[in-house]
């Protein structure tokens, strides 16, 4: 059995996974954000993680059946990019290191992005080898090439706003709580998307700030209902992603796609992307992770530790 820890800017998370590749128990405690605020400062997030980690750890370990974890894995950085760093992850790393010393078990440092990707594979065990991995969250909008050896190569990214930032900024402007993703998804179900917000694609990625400005203008002028604005915000993300994925697929020849991260849990977004992909015959094989593991959690991190234990030649990075 392995313990996974993840301390993002959204949730304090702990999870247990067993040698059969099953998530035994996962707990995520949201970081409290004041109404109207767009997230937390890093120092506040670190303080809250230190405060919430004992509760999350206690709940996770209560499902261990008295067994000692054979390894610990922790999200140490957001991604594997050389300059990737976020102080919030120090809280989890510090606890993981301390527990490893106390229990005399190995501590495996991985990335928040790798944890998300591994969690998406729970529902997609047949996604192996080479495929396009798309990470959609408040802090990351990356299109990556997953190679046969498990390495990740960044092909395109959000060039100004991330997908989750767009959703949260417009949602909070509507008066919705942060993070606004689930509430925007619910609103979009009764809204109408008419393609009113622009798609801006570049070879290295796409821009969403123009869509933000147009959505805020609609909101301030009362030119569209909240439901229609929500639908069009998710629609511009879907159209931007499909345009970007088609461009990348044509270049690489890879058309298998696995989407993960909090924004990828949106039912409206999933249906929109699948519908347009089929209607326009883009030929993309779109797959999504389970909604309960799409947001920030430690389930994938724990599974990475199990993978490492079962196959010591596989590097967790």
Secondary structure in CASP SS format (residue, H / E / C, confidence):
PFRMAT SS
TARGET T0000
AUTHOR 0000-0000-0000
METHOD secondary structure of the structure
MODEL  1
X C 1.00
X E 1.00
X E 1.00
X E 1.00
X E 1.00
X E 1.00
X E 1.00
X C 1.00
X C 1.00
X C 1.00
X E 1.00
X E 1.00
X E 1.00
X E 1.00
X E 1.00
X E 1.00
X E 1.00
X C 1.00
X C 1.00
X C 1.00
X C 1.00
X C 1.00
X E 1.00
X E 1.00
X E 1.00
X E 1.00
X E 1.00
X E 1.00
X E 1.00
X E 1.00
X C 1.00
X C 1.00
X C 1.00
X C 1.00
X C 1.00
X C 1.00
X C 1.00
X C 1.00
X C 1.00
X C 1.00
X C 1.00
X H 1.00
X H 1.00
X H 1.00
X H 1.00
X H 1.00
X H 1.00
X H 1.00
X H 1.00
X H 1.00
X H 1.00
X H 1.00
X H 1.00
X H 1.00
X H 1.00
X H 1.00
X H 1.00
X H 1.00
X H 1.00
X H 1.00
X H 1.00
X C 1.00
X C 1.00
X C 1.00
X C 1.00
X C 1.00
X C 1.00
X C 1.00
X C 1.00
X C 1.00
X E 1.00
X E 1.00
X E 1.00
X E 1.00
X E 1.00
X E 1.00
X E 1.00
X C 1.00
X C 1.00
X C 1.00
X C 1.00
X C 1.00
X C 1.00
X C 1.00
X C 1.00
X C 1.00
X C 1.00
X H 1.00
X H 1.00
X H 1.00
X H 1.00
X H 1.00
X H 1.00
X H 1.00
X H 1.00
X H 1.00
X H 1.00
X H 1.00
X H 1.00
X H 1.00
X H 1.00
X H 1.00
X H 1.00
X C 1.00
X C 1.00
X E 1.00
X E 1.00
X E 1.00
X E 1.00
X E 1.00
X E 1.00
X H 1.00
X H 1.00
X H 1.00
X H 1.00
X H 1.00
X H 1.00
X H 1.00
X H 1.00
X H 1.00
X C 1.00
X C 1.00
X C 1.00
X C 1.00
X C 1.00
X C 1.00
X C 1.00
X C 1.00
X C 1.00
X C 1.00
X E 1.00
X E 1.00
X E 1.00
X E 1.00
X E 1.00
X E 1.00
X C 1.00
X C 1.00
X C 1.00
X C 1.00
X E 1.00
X E 1.00
X E 1.00
X E 1.00
X E 1.00
X E 1.00
X C 1.00
X C 1.00
X C 1.00
X C 1.00
X C 1.00
X E 1.00
X E 1.00
X E 1.00
X E 1.00
X E 1.00
X E 1.00
X E 1.00
X C 1.00
X C 1.00
X C 1.00
X C 1.00
X H 1.00
X H 1.00
X H 1.00
X H 1.00
X H 1.00
X H 1.00
X H 1.00
X H 1.00
X H 1.00
X H 1.00
X H 1.00
X C 1.00
X C 1.00
X C 1.00
X C 1.00
X C 1.00
X C 1.00
X C 1.00
X H 1.00
X H 1.00
X H 1.00
X H 1.00
X H 1.00
X H 1.00
X H 1.00
X H 1.00
X C 1.00
X C 1.00
X C 1.00
X C 1.00
X C 1.00
X C 1.00
X C 1.00
X C 1.00
X C 1.00
X C 1.00
X C 1.00
X E 1.00
X E 1.00
X E 1.00
X C 1.00
X C 1.00
X E 1.00
X E 1.00
X E 1.00
X C 1.00
X H 1.00
X H 1.00
X H 1.00
X H 1.00
X H 1.00
X H 1.00
X H 1.00
X H 1.00
X H 1.00
X H 1.00
X H 1.00
X H 1.00
X H 1.00
X C 1.00
X C 1.00
X C 1.00
X C 1.00
X H 1.00
X H 1.00
X H 1.00
X H 1.00
X H 1.00
X H 1.00
X H 1.00
X H 1.00
X H 1.00
X H 1.00
X H 1.00
X H 1.00
X H 1.00
X H 1.00
X H 1.00
X H 1.00
X H 1.00
X H 1.00
X H 1.00
X H 1.00
X H 1.00
X H 1.00
X H 1.00
X H 1.00
X H 1.00
X H 1.00
X H 1.00
X C 1.00
X C 1.00
X C 1.00
X E 1.00
X E 1.00
X E 1.00
X E 1.00
X E 1.00
X C 1.00
X H 1.00
X H 1.00
X H 1.00
X H 1.00
X C 1.00
X H 1.00
X H 1.00
X H 1.00
X H 1.00
X H 1.00
X H 1.00
X H 1.00
X H 1.00
X H 1.00
X H 1.00
X H 1.00
X H 1.00
X H 1.00
X C 1.00
X C 1.00
X C 1.00
X C 1.00
X C 1.00
X E 1.00
X E 1.00
X E 1.00
X E 1.00
X C 1.00
X C 1.00
X H 1.00
X H 1.00
X H 1.00
X C 1.00
X C 1.00
X C 1.00
X C 1.00
X C 1.00
X H 1.00
X H 1.00
X H 1.00
X H 1.00
X H 1.00
X H 1.00
X H 1.00
X H 1.00
X H 1.00
X H 1.00
X H 1.00
X H 1.00
X C 1.00
X C 1.00
X C 1.00
X C 1.00
X C 1.00
X C 1.00
X C 1.00
END
